[in-house]
């Protein structure tokens, strides 16, 4: 029982420290990743079509923004992103290509951007419907 109480106390202390660090980061500034849109709806497409979309963003913070990686939910969605730091007030693009080969129905592709901004993770989404066969005409 003492071990459980110690573990809970440790976890609560850790949460409090993280909350304080987040508050300090917000008050001192830092990079801020601000997207013009966080969701792109591509509507109905035929199976096998490719959808290309660019998510534009700005660093509205006061320190350089560094995107370390961009993750997707599957290999059917391929991202391209800037590898160089984005200065405060600077802009950039995350280019995404979704290949609908072997896909059908409603698609919700989440793209996760890992950076030095805020929480460290920002998500944008591609959403639409892949039609198969005669319904695609």
C-alpha positions as CSV (number, residue, x, y, z in Angstrom):
1,X,0.0,0.0,0.0
2,X,2.9,2.4,0.8
3,X,4.4,1.7,-2.6
4,X,1.1,2.6,-4.3
5,X,0.9,5.9,-2.4
6,X,4.5,6.7,-3.2
7,X,3.9,6.0,-6.9
8,X,0.8,8.2,-6.9
9,X,2.6,11.0,-5.1
10,X,5.4,10.8,-7.6
11,X,3.0,10.9,-10.6
12,X,1.1,13.9,-9.1
13,X,4.4,15.8,-8.5
14,X,5.5,15.0,-12.1
15,X,2.2,16.3,-13.5
16,X,2.5,19.5,-11.4
17,X,6.1,20.1,-12.7
18,X,5.0,19.6,-16.3
19,X,2.1,22.0,-15.9
20,X,4.5,24.6,-14.4
21,X,7.0,24.1,-17.3
22,X,4.2,24.5,-19.8
23,X,3.0,27.7,-18.1
24,X,6.6,29.1,-18.1
25,X,7.0,28.2,-21.8
26,X,3.8,30.0,-22.7
27,X,4.7,33.1,-20.8
28,X,8.3,33.3,-22.1
29,X,7.3,32.7,-25.7
30,X,9.0,30.3,-28.0
31,X,8.1,29.1,-31.4
32,X,4.4,28.8,-32.3
33,X,3.2,26.6,-35.2
34,X,0.0,28.2,-36.6
35,X,-1.7,26.5,-39.5
36,X,-4.0,28.4,-41.9
37,X,-6.2,25.3,-41.8
38,X,-6.0,22.1,-39.9
39,X,-8.3,20.0,-42.0
40,X,-8.7,19.5,-45.8
41,X,-11.7,17.8,-47.2
42,X,-11.1,16.4,-50.6
43,X,-14.6,15.1,-51.2
44,X,-15.3,12.0,-53.4
45,X,-12.5,10.6,-55.5
46,X,-12.1,7.4,-57.6
47,X,-10.0,4.5,-56.1
48,X,-6.5,4.9,-57.4
49,X,-6.6,8.7,-57.6
50,X,-4.0,10.8,-55.8
51,X,-4.9,13.8,-53.7
52,X,-2.2,16.5,-53.2
53,X,-2.7,19.2,-50.6
54,X,-0.5,21.9,-49.0
55,X,-1.0,22.9,-45.4
56,X,0.5,26.4,-45.0
57,X,1.8,27.6,-41.7
58,X,3.4,30.5,-39.9
59,X,5.7,30.7,-36.9
60,X,3.8,33.2,-34.9
61,X,6.2,32.8,-32.0
62,X,9.4,34.7,-31.0
63,X,12.0,31.9,-31.5
64,X,12.9,29.7,-34.6
65,X,10.5,26.8,-35.3
66,X,12.2,23.4,-36.0
67,X,10.1,20.6,-37.4
68,X,11.9,17.4,-36.5
69,X,9.5,14.9,-38.2
70,X,6.1,14.5,-39.8
71,X,4.3,11.2,-39.2
72,X,1.3,9.8,-41.1
73,X,-1.2,7.0,-40.2
74,X,-0.1,4.8,-43.1
75,X,2.2,4.6,-46.1
76,X,-0.5,5.8,-48.4
77,X,0.1,9.3,-47.2
78,X,3.5,10.9,-47.9
79,X,4.5,14.2,-46.4
80,X,7.2,16.8,-47.4
81,X,8.2,19.5,-44.9
82,X,10.9,22.1,-44.5
83,X,14.1,20.8,-42.8
84,X,15.5,24.3,-42.0
85,X,14.4,26.4,-39.0
86,X,11.5,28.8,-39.7
87,X,12.3,32.2,-38.2
88,X,9.7,34.1,-36.1
89,X,7.2,35.5,-38.6
90,X,8.4,33.1,-41.3
91,X,6.1,30.8,-43.2
92,X,6.4,27.2,-44.5
93,X,4.4,24.4,-46.1
94,X,3.7,20.8,-45.3
95,X,3.0,19.1,-48.6
96,X,1.0,15.8,-48.5
97,X,0.1,13.3,-51.1
98,X,-2.6,10.7,-50.4
99,X,-2.6,7.6,-52.8
100,X,-6.1,6.0,-52.7
101,X,-5.0,2.7,-54.4
102,X,-6.5,-0.2,-52.5
103,X,-8.5,2.2,-50.4
104,X,-12.3,2.5,-50.2
105,X,-14.9,4.4,-48.3
106,X,-14.4,7.3,-45.9
107,X,-10.7,8.2,-45.3
108,X,-9.4,10.2,-42.3
109,X,-5.7,10.6,-42.6
110,X,-4.0,12.2,-39.6
111,X,-0.6,14.0,-40.2
112,X,1.3,14.6,-36.9
113,X,3.9,17.3,-37.0
114,X,6.7,17.0,-34.3
115,X,8.4,20.3,-33.5
116,X,9.8,22.4,-30.8
117,X,6.6,24.4,-30.5
118,X,4.2,24.3,-27.5
119,X,3.2,20.7,-26.8
120,X,5.6,19.4,-29.5
121,X,2.8,17.7,-31.5
122,X,0.4,19.3,-33.9
123,X,-2.1,17.5,-36.1
124,X,-3.7,18.2,-39.4
125,X,-6.1,16.0,-41.3
126,X,-7.0,14.9,-44.8
127,X,-10.6,13.7,-45.1
128,X,-12.7,12.4,-47.9
129,X,-14.4,9.4,-49.6
130,X,-12.9,6.9,-52.0
131,X,-15.4,5.5,-54.5
132,X,-15.0,2.0,-56.0
133,X,-16.3,0.5,-59.2
134,X,-19.4,1.8,-60.9
135,X,-20.1,4.3,-58.0
136,X,-16.9,6.0,-59.0
137,X,-18.3,7.2,-62.4
